[in-house]
């Protein structure tokens, strides 16, 4: 069972925030987000919402529960 429950705050790893693939969205990204979907296992991607309202789908290993 995943520890990432819908509605909890998570921190985003700096390596993801500064990755060249995320560069077009960097101005809307933040180091804190809210989990929008509860993954069914430890491998499933997680929907998150940044403080700006931007929705992203990310791997669980870049998230830290706050």
Secondary structure, 3 states (H helix, E strand, C coil): CCCCCCCCEEEECHHHHCCHHHHHHHHHCCCEEEECCCCCCCCCCEEEEECCCCEEEECHHHEEEC
